[in-house]
Amino acid sequence: MREVVGIDGSEPALEAARWAAVDARVHRRPLRLVCAVPRAPQLAEAGSGAIVAERPGWLARAVTAARAAADGVEIEQELRHGSPGEVLLEESQRSQRLVVGARGLNEFTGVRLVLGSTAELVAMRSRCPVVVVPEAAGHERPRTGPIIVGVDGSKVGEPALAAAYEEASVRAAPLVAVHVWSDVATDGWFAAGSADWDLIRDDQERVLAERLAGWQEKYPDVAVERVVARDRPVRFLVEHGAQAQLLVVGSRGRGGITGMLIGSTSRALLHCAPCPVLVVRADEP
């Protein structure tokens, strides 16, 4: 299946195209670059036909950037009518992966957003995994660091673990499985009047071991480092993500409510992670 990149004319979108081209080559997938064109009512409100006229140029620059990053990758491009969010969500129904820049342009004002609304929308609702690429990730040489996966101890995190092992195997990279437990339910410990942190840590190491059970047999080529830390999940993952080539998280976390689209940790990482973040949809329990 193909890998799809949303193009909006911004530099972050070009970074996403560069990163996705290398990723598509690694996975031996075709690459599809898609640019949304506002429908007639939206154009009337904006009062400018230039909004349509500039789109082909955006795609052409993205194709050039992608080919420069990974020559030989099969690339197709298309202008599609609709808002960026609805276009990409429709594309997600028949794609292996969506890739978007962490920052985007407002459709009509051209103002760059801290986290593009389209990036957050597709990370929340996409039918396939989504990679959000921070600025500068595409220009840098391909990272040789590890794949980092956040493991929260819940069964809904299994799809993220599967994706992380697959990425580590395909990229011949080590995998770091991180379980950060500052926000775990330790009420029972505190109710007893004391917290034996060594016992709690032992318990959390057991949780991580249980979640990883079976995966090593399926991916014997992947070297795995287990990390259990008492810290805030976002802070820990951001700090260690600086040396990673990819950070993998689930769309919902431990204790997530059925129907909840994206967990607080995953959402926060989209704003501040120093490396590309792969958000893997969690199936409803």
Secondary structure, 3 states (H helix, E strand, C coil): CCEEEECCCCHHHHHHHHHHHHHHHHHCCCEEEEEEECCHHHHHHHCCCHHHHCHHHHHHHHHHHHHHHCCCCCEEEEEEECCHHHHHHHHHHHCCEEEEECCCECCCCCCECCCCHHHHHHHHHCCCCEEEECCCCCCCCCCCCCEEEECCCCHHHHHHHHHHHHHHHHHCCCEEEEEECCCCCCHHHHHCCCCCHHHHHHHHHHHHHHHHCCHHHHCCCCCEEEEEECCCHHHHHHHHHCCCCEEEEECCCCCCCCCCCCCHHHHHHHHHCCCCEEEECCCCC
